[in-house]
Amino acid sequence: MRRALVMILFILLFLPVRSPADALPQKSQPVPDVEPVMEQFDDALPEIRAEEERIAARKNLPCVYILTENRQAVLSGDEYVPAVVDVFNCDPSMVLTAPGGLKVRGNSTADQGDEKPYRIKFLQKQNLLGLHEEKKYKSWVLMRSYWNLVPDYTGFQLARTIFEGKYYVSDSIYVNLYLNGSYCGLYLLCEQNQAAKGRVEVHQPKAGDASLLTGYLIELDNYPSDEHPHFLLEHEKATVKDIAGTEREMSPADYSIKSDINTTEQVEFIHRYTEGVFRILFEAAEHGLAMVFDEGWQVAPAERLTPREAVEKVINTDSLACMLILDELVHDNDVGEGSFFMAVDFTADSLYPRLTFLAPWDFNWGYEEPSDGGYYASTFQPVKMEYDRSNVWYILAMKMDWFREQVMEKWTALSSSGALTETTARIEMTRLSLQPELETDGWRFYSAGDLIRFVNGRIAWLNRQWLKD
């Protein structure tokens, strides 16, 4: 018996200890060994340069030529394929040749035929084609142009107008993409939605920092995975009525943490915090009650605050109004199921002391239904593909008179100034510039025209709802 106890003690002493951080995914995928592909690029350089010269003779837009190791196809979103990225047919100051990795990005969009979206991760930080004031980053994205050519570009351009520089939105530019010598078509080169200086600037703890009061970038994410820590919000398991009179139970949703953190305790904290913020919004919108966080981060009644003050204490409502206006304009069917980002930062020099909505993304399932068909983002929408994709943050917020007034004031300022129609005019000019690049895909040019007409029709309808005298 004594010998057995000694053996048990020995095993316990020498078993590896699992720290909270061990439960978290790896912070980022490493860039693969690029030496072989760099050698292959150098060996093929005369052939590549001759090919690029022929391309430049018939293309007006910048071009991106990517050579992968052994010219292998890029089919997976799990691991980067070693690659060299060569940017040409542009201002000489923006010509670039740099090694890194290439992988498929996205979820449903990655499964639609051969035209796939890609994520580039350079070995060293680089700038591409002067985007984002020539700031350098490792991660960039090549988005498909889709059948209607300009869905993401339109969303980004509208967001930049609506946000007025206050909240992060990706910069973007169209390029012709060539992969291992094959023409892939027109792609939108844009930025990776990420926590980084100049992008979403939330504090990210260094290794070993277990402080709960750090920065967090969160995505309402219908594709949670082990790549990022995530949590489930039940959304109070409540049944509510929207501003159009539709009554429905708010569906639960997964939220992924897209910034670096170190411990499961940080996951649990931001889970409780986001859940608490949602409850504060819910109680204000549904019951006219003011709730606040107490010293232990529990939600409790607020004795000296109005419901509006309670909500504004934890939510940047201007950012929520901006995002809602954008999503009403583009009618994104995924509005409550994914690519809905928010940030909060509890550090002393925080840019986001309250939950702030920003970094709009993924507009390829938008611009549908009649442009005068009613509210889309602000109300419960038909269940599609077995999922309720309604955005419960918008639905609750729009039930409060003062928030609707805030939306109307912002809309009136944007629309009366002509900023929105000026933006769609710029998008139309971009569409015209893309026509010569399309070669056999000319039909996309006309589909893009339909998309722009949808947005202009949407502006006209929302003017009738929100434009103040």
C-alpha positions as CSV (number, residue, x, y, z in Angstrom):
1,M,0.0,0.0,0.0
2,R,2.8,2.4,0.9
3,R,4.6,1.6,-2.3
4,A,1.5,2.3,-4.3
5,L,1.1,5.7,-2.6
6,V,4.7,6.6,-3.4
7,M,4.2,5.7,-7.1
8,I,1.0,7.8,-7.3
9,L,2.9,10.8,-5.7
10,F,5.7,10.3,-8.2
11,I,3.4,10.4,-11.2
12,L,1.6,13.5,-9.9
13,L,4.8,15.3,-9.4
14,F,6.2,14.7,-12.8
15,L,3.1,15.0,-14.9
16,P,3.2,18.1,-17.1
17,V,1.2,21.0,-15.6
18,R,-1.4,22.4,-18.0
19,S,-1.6,26.1,-17.6
20,P,-4.7,28.1,-18.7
21,A,-2.7,29.4,-21.8
22,D,-2.3,25.8,-23.0
23,A,-6.0,25.6,-23.8
24,L,-5.8,28.5,-26.2
25,P,-5.1,28.2,-29.9
26,Q,-1.7,29.2,-31.4
27,K,-1.7,33.0,-31.8
28,S,-0.9,33.0,-35.5
29,Q,0.1,30.5,-38.2
30,P,3.8,30.7,-39.0
31,V,5.1,31.7,-42.4
32,P,6.6,28.5,-44.0
33,D,10.2,28.1,-45.1
34,V,10.4,30.3,-48.2
35,E,14.0,29.6,-49.3
36,P,13.1,27.0,-51.9
37,V,10.4,29.1,-53.6
38,M,12.7,32.1,-53.6
39,E,15.3,30.0,-55.5
40,Q,12.6,28.8,-57.9
41,F,11.5,32.4,-58.5
42,D,15.1,33.5,-59.2
43,D,15.5,30.6,-61.6
44,A,12.3,31.5,-63.5
45,L,12.9,35.3,-63.3
46,P,13.6,35.8,-67.0
47,E,10.5,33.9,-68.0
48,I,8.4,35.7,-65.4
49,R,9.6,39.1,-66.4
50,A,8.8,38.4,-70.1
51,E,5.4,37.2,-69.2
52,E,4.7,40.3,-67.0
53,E,5.8,42.5,-69.9
54,R,3.2,40.9,-72.1
55,I,0.6,41.3,-69.4
56,A,1.4,45.0,-68.9
57,A,0.9,45.7,-72.5
58,R,-2.8,44.9,-72.3
59,K,-3.7,45.7,-68.6
60,N,-4.3,49.1,-67.1
61,L,-4.6,48.2,-63.4
62,P,-1.9,47.0,-61.1
63,C,-1.1,43.3,-61.3
64,V,-0.1,40.8,-58.7
65,Y,1.9,37.7,-59.8
66,I,2.3,35.0,-57.3
67,L,4.6,31.9,-57.6
68,T,4.1,29.1,-55.2
69,E,6.6,26.5,-54.2
70,N,6.7,23.9,-57.0
71,R,3.8,25.8,-58.6
72,Q,1.4,23.9,-56.3
73,A,-2.2,24.8,-56.2
74,V,-3.5,26.7,-53.1
75,L,-6.6,24.8,-51.9
76,S,-6.4,24.9,-48.1
77,G,-7.3,27.5,-45.6
78,D,-5.4,25.7,-42.8
79,E,-1.7,26.1,-43.8
80,Y,0.2,28.7,-45.9
81,V,1.8,27.6,-49.1
82,P,5.3,29.1,-49.5
83,A,5.2,31.8,-52.2
84,V,6.8,34.9,-53.7
85,V,4.5,37.9,-54.4
86,D,5.5,40.1,-57.3
87,V,3.6,43.4,-57.8
88,F,4.0,45.2,-61.2
89,N,2.3,47.4,-63.7
90,C,2.1,50.2,-61.2
91,D,4.0,53.3,-60.1
92,P,7.7,52.4,-59.9
93,S,7.8,53.3,-56.2
94,M,5.2,50.5,-55.5
95,V,6.8,47.7,-57.4
96,L,7.5,44.9,-54.9
97,T,8.9,41.4,-54.8
98,A,8.7,39.7,-51.4
99,P,8.4,36.1,-50.0
100,G,5.7,34.9,-47.7
101,G,2.8,32.4,-47.7
102,L,-0.5,32.1,-49.4
103,K,-3.7,30.3,-48.3
104,V,-7.4,30.2,-49.0
105,R,-9.4,32.5,-46.7
106,G,-13.1,32.7,-45.9
107,N,-15.7,30.0,-45.4
108,S,-18.6,29.7,-47.8
109,T,-16.9,31.9,-50.3
110,A,-13.9,29.6,-50.4
111,D,-16.0,26.7,-51.6
112,Q,-17.5,28.4,-54.7
113,G,-15.5,27.1,-57.7
114,D,-12.0,27.8,-58.7
115,E,-12.1,31.6,-58.0
116,K,-11.1,31.6,-54.4
117,P,-10.2,34.4,-52.0
118,Y,-6.7,34.4,-50.6
119,R,-4.8,35.6,-47.6
120,I,-1.2,36.7,-48.0
121,K,1.2,36.6,-45.1
122,F,4.6,38.1,-45.8
123,L,7.8,37.1,-44.1
124,Q,8.4,40.8,-43.2
125,K,6.0,43.7,-43.0
126,Q,5.3,45.2,-46.4
127,N,3.1,47.8,-47.9
128,L,1.0,47.0,-51.0
129,L,0.3,49.6,-53.6
130,G,0.2,52.5,-51.2
131,L,-2.8,51.3,-49.3
132,H,-3.5,52.6,-45.8
133,E,-1.2,55.6,-46.1
134,E,1.6,53.2,-47.1
135,K,1.7,51.5,-43.7
136,K,3.4,48.1,-43.6
137,Y,1.8,44.9,-42.4
138,K,2.4,41.2,-42.9
139,S,-1.2,40.2,-43.6
140,W,-3.2,41.2,-46.7
141,V,-6.3,39.8,-48.4
142,L,-7.2,39.2,-52.1
143,M,-11.0,39.2,-52.3
144,R,-12.9,37.7,-55.2
145,S,-14.8,40.2,-57.3
146,Y,-17.8,37.9,-57.5
147,W,-20.5,38.0,-60.2
148,N,-21.5,41.5,-59.3
149,L,-17.9,42.8,-59.3
150,V,-18.0,45.5,-56.7
151,P,-19.8,44.3,-53.5
152,D,-16.9,44.5,-51.1
153,Y,-15.5,47.7,-52.7
154,T,-18.9,49.3,-52.4
155,G,-19.3,48.3,-48.8
156,F,-15.8,49.7,-47.9
157,Q,-16.4,53.0,-49.8
158,L,-19.8,53.6,-48.1
159,A,-18.2,52.7,-44.7
160,R,-15.4,55.2,-45.2
161,T,-18.0,57.9,-45.9
162,I,-20.3,57.0,-43.0
163,F,-17.5,56.4,-40.5
164,E,-15.8,59.8,-41.3
165,G,-12.4,58.4,-40.2
166,K,-13.5,57.7,-36.7
167,Y,-13.6,53.9,-36.9
168,Y,-11.4,51.4,-38.8
169,V,-12.4,50.2,-42.3
170,S,-10.1,48.4,-44.8
171,D,-8.5,50.3,-47.6
172,S,-8.7,48.6,-51.0
173,I,-7.7,48.6,-54.6
174,Y,-8.5,46.4,-57.7
175,V,-5.7,44.3,-59.1
176,N,-5.3,41.6,-61.8
177,L,-4.2,38.4,-60.1
178,Y,-1.9,35.8,-61.7
179,L,-1.2,32.6,-59.9
180,N,1.6,30.4,-61.2
181,G,1.2,32.0,-64.6
182,S,-2.6,31.5,-64.8
183,Y,-4.9,34.5,-64.9
184,C,-7.4,34.4,-62.0
185,G,-9.3,37.6,-62.8
186,L,-10.0,40.8,-61.1
187,Y,-9.5,40.8,-57.3
188,L,-9.9,43.4,-54.6
189,L,-6.7,43.8,-52.6
190,C,-7.5,44.9,-49.1
191,E,-6.4,44.7,-45.5
192,Q,-6.8,41.9,-43.1
193,N,-9.3,42.7,-40.3
194,Q,-6.9,42.3,-37.3
195,A,-5.7,43.8,-34.1
196,A,-2.7,45.8,-35.1
197,K,-1.3,49.3,-34.9
198,G,-3.2,51.4,-37.5
199,R,-5.8,48.8,-38.0
200,V,-8.0,47.9,-34.9
201,E,-5.7,49.2,-32.2
202,V,-6.5,47.3,-29.1
203,H,-3.8,46.5,-26.6
204,Q,-2.6,42.9,-27.0
205,P,-0.9,41.4,-23.9
206,K,2.7,40.1,-24.2
207,A,3.4,36.4,-23.5
208,G,2.7,35.6,-19.9
209,D,0.5,38.7,-19.3
210,A,-2.7,37.3,-17.7
211,S,-4.3,40.7,-17.0
212,L,-8.1,40.6,-17.7
213,L,-8.1,44.3,-18.3
214,T,-6.5,44.2,-21.7
215,G,-7.7,44.8,-25.3
216,Y,-10.1,42.5,-27.2
217,L,-11.2,42.4,-30.9
218,I,-14.4,40.2,-31.1
219,E,-16.3,38.9,-34.1
220,L,-19.9,37.6,-34.1
221,D,-18.8,34.5,-36.0
222,N,-21.0,31.8,-37.6
223,Y,-17.8,29.8,-38.3
224,P,-16.1,29.5,-34.9
225,S,-13.1,27.2,-34.9
226,D,-10.1,26.1,-32.8
227,E,-8.0,28.8,-34.6
228,H,-9.4,31.4,-32.2
229,P,-10.9,31.2,-28.7
230,H,-14.7,31.7,-28.8
231,F,-17.8,31.8,-26.6
232,L,-21.5,31.5,-27.0
233,L,-24.0,34.2,-26.1
234,E,-27.6,33.1,-25.5
235,H,-28.9,36.7,-26.0
236,E,-31.0,36.4,-22.9
237,K,-33.0,33.5,-24.5
238,A,-35.7,36.2,-24.8
239,T,-38.5,36.8,-27.3
240,V,-38.8,40.4,-28.5
241,K,-40.7,42.4,-31.0
242,D,-38.9,44.5,-33.6
243,I,-39.8,47.9,-34.9
244,A,-41.8,46.3,-37.7
245,G,-43.9,44.3,-35.3
246,T,-42.3,40.9,-35.9
247,E,-41.9,38.8,-32.7
248,R,-39.3,36.1,-32.4
249,E,-36.9,34.6,-29.9
250,M,-33.4,36.0,-30.3
251,S,-31.1,33.2,-31.5
252,P,-27.9,32.4,-29.7
253,A,-24.6,33.1,-31.5
254,D,-20.9,32.4,-31.3
255,Y,-18.3,35.1,-30.8
256,S,-14.6,34.7,-31.6
257,I,-11.8,36.6,-30.1
258,K,-9.6,37.8,-33.0
259,S,-6.9,39.6,-30.9
260,D,-4.1,37.9,-29.0
261,I,-4.8,36.8,-25.5
262,N,-3.0,34.3,-23.2
263,T,-5.4,32.6,-20.8
264,T,-8.7,31.0,-20.5
265,E,-9.5,33.5,-17.7
266,Q,-9.3,36.3,-20.3
267,V,-11.7,34.3,-22.5
268,E,-14.1,33.9,-19.6
269,F,-13.8,37.6,-18.6
270,I,-14.6,39.0,-22.1
271,H,-17.4,36.4,-22.4
272,R,-19.0,37.7,-19.1
273,Y,-18.4,41.3,-20.2
274,T,-19.9,41.0,-23.7
275,E,-22.9,39.1,-22.1
276,G,-23.2,41.9,-19.6
277,V,-23.2,44.7,-22.2
278,F,-25.8,42.9,-24.1
279,R,-28.0,42.5,-21.0
280,I,-27.6,46.3,-20.3
281,L,-28.8,47.0,-23.9
282,F,-31.6,44.5,-23.6
283,E,-32.9,45.8,-20.3
284,A,-32.9,49.4,-21.5
285,A,-34.6,48.5,-24.8
286,E,-37.2,46.0,-23.5
287,H,-37.9,47.2,-19.9
288,G,-36.7,50.8,-19.7
289,L,-34.3,49.8,-17.0
290,A,-30.8,51.2,-16.3
291,M,-28.2,48.6,-15.5
292,V,-24.5,48.9,-14.8
293,F,-21.5,46.8,-14.0
294,D,-20.6,46.7,-10.3
295,E,-17.1,46.4,-8.9
296,G,-17.1,42.6,-9.5
297,W,-18.2,43.0,-13.2
298,Q,-21.7,41.8,-12.4
299,V,-24.7,43.6,-13.9
300,A,-26.8,45.4,-11.3
301,P,-29.5,48.1,-11.2
302,A,-28.2,51.7,-11.6
303,E,-29.8,54.1,-9.2
304,R,-28.7,57.4,-10.7
305,L,-28.6,56.7,-14.4
306,T,-31.2,56.8,-17.1
307,P,-31.5,53.8,-19.5
308,R,-29.8,55.9,-22.2
309,E,-26.9,56.8,-19.9
310,A,-26.5,53.2,-18.9
311,V,-26.2,52.0,-22.5
312,E,-23.9,54.9,-23.5
313,K,-21.7,54.0,-20.5
314,V,-20.8,50.7,-22.1
315,I,-21.5,51.1,-25.8
316,N,-20.2,53.6,-28.3
317,T,-23.6,54.2,-29.8
318,D,-22.3,56.4,-32.6
319,S,-20.3,53.4,-33.9
320,L,-23.4,51.2,-33.7
321,A,-25.5,53.8,-35.6
322,C,-22.8,54.0,-38.3
323,M,-22.7,50.3,-38.7
324,L,-26.5,50.0,-38.8
325,I,-26.7,52.7,-41.5
326,L,-24.1,50.8,-43.6
327,D,-25.9,47.5,-43.2
328,E,-29.3,49.0,-44.1
329,L,-27.7,50.4,-47.3
330,V,-26.1,47.2,-48.5
331,H,-28.7,44.7,-47.2
332,D,-26.2,42.2,-46.1
333,N,-28.0,38.9,-45.5
334,D,-25.2,37.8,-43.1
335,V,-25.7,40.8,-40.9
336,G,-26.3,38.9,-37.7
337,E,-24.3,35.7,-38.4
338,G,-20.8,36.7,-39.2
339,S,-18.2,39.3,-40.0
340,F,-19.7,41.7,-37.4
341,F,-16.8,43.1,-35.4
342,M,-16.5,44.9,-32.1
343,A,-13.6,46.1,-29.9
344,V,-13.1,47.1,-26.3
345,D,-9.9,48.0,-24.5
346,F,-9.6,48.4,-20.8
347,T,-6.0,49.8,-20.7
348,A,-5.1,53.4,-19.7
349,D,-4.4,54.6,-23.2
350,S,-7.4,52.8,-24.8
351,L,-9.0,54.0,-28.1
352,Y,-12.0,51.8,-27.3
353,P,-13.0,52.3,-23.6
354,R,-16.6,51.3,-24.6
355,L,-17.7,48.5,-26.9
356,T,-17.2,49.9,-30.3
357,F,-18.5,48.5,-33.6
358,L,-16.1,48.8,-36.5
359,A,-14.2,46.9,-39.3
360,P,-17.1,46.1,-41.7
361,W,-16.4,43.0,-43.8
362,D,-17.9,40.6,-46.3
363,F,-20.6,42.1,-48.4
364,N,-20.9,39.4,-51.1
365,W,-24.3,38.3,-49.8
366,G,-26.0,41.7,-50.0
367,Y,-27.7,44.1,-52.3
368,E,-30.7,41.8,-52.7
369,E,-34.5,42.2,-52.5
370,P,-36.3,45.4,-53.6
371,S,-34.4,48.6,-52.6
372,D,-37.7,49.9,-51.2
373,G,-38.6,46.7,-49.4
374,G,-38.5,48.0,-45.9
375,Y,-35.9,47.8,-43.1
376,Y,-33.4,45.0,-43.4
377,A,-30.7,45.3,-40.7
378,S,-33.0,46.8,-38.1
379,T,-35.6,44.1,-38.1
380,F,-36.0,40.3,-38.0
381,Q,-35.3,38.8,-41.4
382,P,-36.6,35.6,-43.0
383,V,-34.6,32.5,-41.7
384,K,-32.3,31.5,-44.5
385,M,-30.4,28.2,-44.9
386,E,-31.8,27.1,-41.5
387,Y,-30.2,30.1,-39.7
388,D,-31.7,33.2,-38.3
389,R,-29.3,35.8,-39.5
390,S,-31.0,38.8,-37.9
391,N,-28.8,41.2,-35.9
392,V,-30.2,41.4,-32.4
393,W,-27.9,44.3,-31.4
394,Y,-29.5,46.5,-34.1
395,I,-33.0,45.2,-33.4
396,L,-32.8,46.1,-29.7
397,A,-31.1,49.4,-30.2
398,M,-33.7,50.6,-32.8
399,K,-36.5,50.1,-30.2
400,M,-35.1,53.0,-28.2
401,D,-36.4,56.4,-29.3
402,W,-33.2,58.2,-28.5
403,F,-31.1,55.8,-30.6
404,R,-33.5,56.1,-33.6
405,E,-33.1,59.8,-33.3
406,Q,-29.3,59.5,-33.3
407,V,-29.5,57.4,-36.5
408,M,-31.8,59.9,-38.1
409,E,-29.6,62.8,-37.2
410,K,-26.5,61.0,-38.6
411,W,-28.4,60.0,-41.8
412,T,-29.7,63.6,-42.3
413,A,-26.2,65.0,-42.1
414,L,-24.8,62.4,-44.5
415,S,-27.6,62.6,-47.1
416,S,-28.2,66.3,-47.0
417,S,-24.5,67.0,-47.7
418,G,-24.6,64.8,-50.7
419,A,-21.8,62.5,-49.3
420,L,-23.7,59.3,-50.0
421,T,-24.6,60.0,-53.6
422,E,-21.1,61.3,-54.2
423,T,-19.8,58.0,-52.9
424,T,-22.0,56.0,-55.3
425,A,-20.8,58.3,-58.1
426,R,-17.2,57.4,-57.3
427,I,-18.1,53.7,-57.2
428,E,-19.7,54.1,-60.7
429,M,-16.4,55.7,-62.0
430,T,-14.5,52.7,-60.6
431,R,-16.9,50.4,-62.3
432,L,-16.3,52.1,-65.6
433,S,-12.5,51.8,-65.2
434,L,-12.8,48.1,-64.6
435,Q,-14.6,47.3,-67.9
436,P,-11.4,47.1,-70.1
437,E,-9.9,44.6,-67.6
438,L,-12.7,42.1,-67.8
439,E,-11.8,40.4,-71.1
440,T,-14.4,37.5,-71.3
441,D,-16.2,38.5,-68.1
442,G,-17.9,41.6,-69.4
443,W,-21.3,40.5,-68.0
444,R,-20.0,41.3,-64.5
445,F,-19.7,45.0,-65.5
446,Y,-23.5,45.1,-66.1
447,S,-24.2,43.2,-62.8
448,A,-22.2,45.8,-61.0
449,G,-24.4,48.5,-62.5
450,D,-27.4,46.8,-61.0
451,L,-25.7,46.8,-57.6
452,I,-25.0,50.5,-57.7
453,R,-28.6,51.2,-58.7
454,F,-29.8,49.2,-55.7
455,V,-27.7,51.4,-53.3
456,N,-29.0,54.6,-54.9
457,G,-32.6,53.2,-54.6
458,R,-31.9,52.3,-51.0
459,I,-30.7,55.9,-50.3
460,A,-33.9,57.2,-51.8
461,W,-36.0,54.9,-49.6
462,L,-34.1,55.6,-46.4
463,N,-34.4,59.4,-47.1
464,R,-38.2,58.9,-46.9
465,Q,-37.8,57.2,-43.5
466,W,-34.9,59.1,-41.8
467,L,-34.4,62.5,-43.4
468,K,-35.3,65.2,-40.9
469,D,-36.7,68.6,-42.0
